[in-house]
Amino acid sequence: MGTERIREALTRFFALPEDALLDVPRITLVGDLAVFIQNHRGIRRFTSELLEVATGRGTLVVRGEGMVLGGIGAEEIRLVGRIRGIGLEE
């Protein structure tokens, strides 16, 4: 059994939040006005229309208009502006 499958099994067995053990980002979208990204590995690229964030599962891409970083920390990235789309690229 691979490491990934062991983590998944432990997560289910102990009823833990999946993002805690599986190294996946937690994304909270507030309408089209803001997005909060937890469990990230840093910003790769940022403009007022594009944010690329490294995650354990690939690159999280946020597209929008007039976007500004509301805060960057080890735990969370806060982005505000008009959010038009969110995707995950491997």
C-alpha positions in Angstrom: 0.0 0.0 0.0 1.4 3.4 -1.0 1.9 6.3 1.3 -1.0 8.2 -0.3 -3.4 5.3 0.3 -2.3 5.0 3.9 -2.9 8.7 4.5 -6.4 8.4 2.9 -7.2 5.3 5.0 -6.1 7.1 8.2 -8.0 10.2 7.3 -11.2 8.2 6.9 -10.6 6.0 10.0 -10.0 8.9 12.4 -12.6 11.1 10.6 -10.0 13.9 10.2 -10.4 16.8 7.7 -9.0 15.6 4.4 -6.8 18.7 3.9 -5.0 18.1 7.2 -3.3 14.8 6.1 -3.7 14.7 2.3 -1.8 17.9 1.5 -4.6 19.4 -0.5 -5.5 23.1 -0.5 -8.6 24.4 1.3 -10.2 27.1 -0.7 -13.0 29.3 0.6 -14.8 31.5 -2.0 -16.9 34.4 -0.7 -19.2 35.2 -3.6 -17.2 36.7 -6.4 -15.5 39.1 -4.0 -12.8 37.2 -2.2 -11.0 33.9 -1.9 -9.1 32.4 1.0 -6.5 29.7 0.3 -5.1 27.5 3.1 -2.5 24.7 3.0 -0.5 26.3 0.2 3.2 26.3 -0.7 3.6 29.8 -1.9 2.8 32.2 -4.7 4.3 31.4 -8.1 2.9 34.4 -10.0 0.6 37.3 -9.3 -1.0 40.1 -11.3 -4.3 42.0 -10.9 -5.9 39.4 -13.2 -4.1 36.2 -12.3 -2.9 34.3 -9.2 -0.9 31.1 -9.3 -0.3 29.3 -6.0 1.8 26.2 -5.5 0.0 23.4 -3.7 0.8 19.7 -2.9 -1.5 18.7 -5.8 -0.4 21.1 -8.5 -0.9 24.8 -9.2 -4.0 26.6 -8.1 -5.0 29.2 -10.6 -7.4 32.1 -9.8 -8.5 34.5 -12.5 -10.3 37.8 -12.0 -10.2 41.5 -12.3 -8.8 44.1 -10.0 -7.4 41.5 -7.6 -5.2 42.5 -4.7 -3.6 40.5 -2.0 -5.3 41.1 1.3 -2.7 39.1 3.2 -0.1 36.4 2.8 1.0 34.1 5.6 2.3 30.7 6.1 -1.3 29.5 6.9 -3.4 31.5 4.5 -3.5 33.7 1.4 -6.3 36.3 1.2 -7.2 37.6 -2.2 -9.9 40.3 -2.9 -11.3 41.6 -6.2 -13.7 40.3 -8.7 -13.1 36.5 -8.9 -14.0 35.0 -12.3 -12.6 31.5 -12.0 -10.6 29.0 -10.0 -8.9 25.8 -11.2 -6.3 23.3 -10.3 -3.6 22.4 -12.8 -1.3 19.4 -12.3 
